[in-house]
Amino acid sequence: MGEAKVLETTVDVINALGGPAKAAEITGRKYSAAWNWTKAEAFPANTYLSLKSALKERGKDAPDSLWRMGEAQ
C-alpha cells in the first residue's frame, strides 16, 4: 500500500472523514462541535485517537500539530 495522504488543516480532516456529521459520529460529539472544528486551528486533544484511527482506515493522515501536539520522534 502507498504512503498515506497527509491532511494539513482541520477542514481537510473533516472533509476526508465525510463532513462534520461523520466527524461528530466518530468522536461521539454533537454536530455543532464538529462544525466548529472547521473554524479552528486545532482539534481537542481528546479526539486524537478516534480521528487518527478513522483517517488511517481511509489511507490518510494528519500531523499531530492539528491536536496541538508535537510530532512523534
Secondary structure as a PSIPRED ss2 file (coil, helix, strand):
# PSIPRED VFORMAT (PSIPRED V4.0)

   1 M C   1.000  0.000  0.000
   2 G C   1.000  0.000  0.000
   3 E C   1.000  0.000  0.000
   4 A C   1.000  0.000  0.000
   5 K E   0.000  0.000  1.000
   6 V E   0.000  0.000  1.000
   7 L C   1.000  0.000  0.000
   8 E C   1.000  0.000  0.000
   9 T C   1.000  0.000  0.000
  10 T H   0.000  1.000  0.000
  11 V H   0.000  1.000  0.000
  12 D H   0.000  1.000  0.000
  13 V H   0.000  1.000  0.000
  14 I H   0.000  1.000  0.000
  15 N H   0.000  1.000  0.000
  16 A H   0.000  1.000  0.000
  17 L H   0.000  1.000  0.000
  18 G C   1.000  0.000  0.000
  19 G C   1.000  0.000  0.000
  20 P H   0.000  1.000  0.000
  21 A H   0.000  1.000  0.000
  22 K H   0.000  1.000  0.000
  23 A H   0.000  1.000  0.000
  24 A H   0.000  1.000  0.000
  25 E H   0.000  1.000  0.000
  26 I H   0.000  1.000  0.000
  27 T H   0.000  1.000  0.000
  28 G C   1.000  0.000  0.000
  29 R C   1.000  0.000  0.000
  30 K C   1.000  0.000  0.000
  31 Y H   0.000  1.000  0.000
  32 S H   0.000  1.000  0.000
  33 A H   0.000  1.000  0.000
  34 A H   0.000  1.000  0.000
  35 W H   0.000  1.000  0.000
  36 N H   0.000  1.000  0.000
  37 W H   0.000  1.000  0.000
  38 T C   1.000  0.000  0.000
  39 K C   1.000  0.000  0.000
  40 A C   1.000  0.000  0.000
  41 E C   1.000  0.000  0.000
  42 A C   1.000  0.000  0.000
  43 F C   1.000  0.000  0.000
  44 P C   1.000  0.000  0.000
  45 A H   0.000  1.000  0.000
  46 N H   0.000  1.000  0.000
  47 T H   0.000  1.000  0.000
  48 Y H   0.000  1.000  0.000
  49 L H   0.000  1.000  0.000
  50 S H   0.000  1.000  0.000
  51 L H   0.000  1.000  0.000
  52 K H   0.000  1.000  0.000
  53 S H   0.000  1.000  0.000
  54 A H   0.000  1.000  0.000
  55 L H   0.000  1.000  0.000
  56 K H   0.000  1.000  0.000
  57 E H   0.000  1.000  0.000
  58 R C   1.000  0.000  0.000
  59 G C   1.000  0.000  0.000
  60 K E   0.000  0.000  1.000
  61 D E   0.000  0.000  1.000
  62 A C   1.000  0.000  0.000
  63 P C   1.000  0.000  0.000
  64 D H   0.000  1.000  0.000
  65 S H   0.000  1.000  0.000
  66 L H   0.000  1.000  0.000
  67 W H   0.000  1.000  0.000
  68 R C   1.000  0.000  0.000
  69 M C   1.000  0.000  0.000
  70 G C   1.000  0.000  0.000
  71 E C   1.000  0.000  0.000
  72 A C   1.000  0.000  0.000
  73 Q C   1.000  0.000  0.000
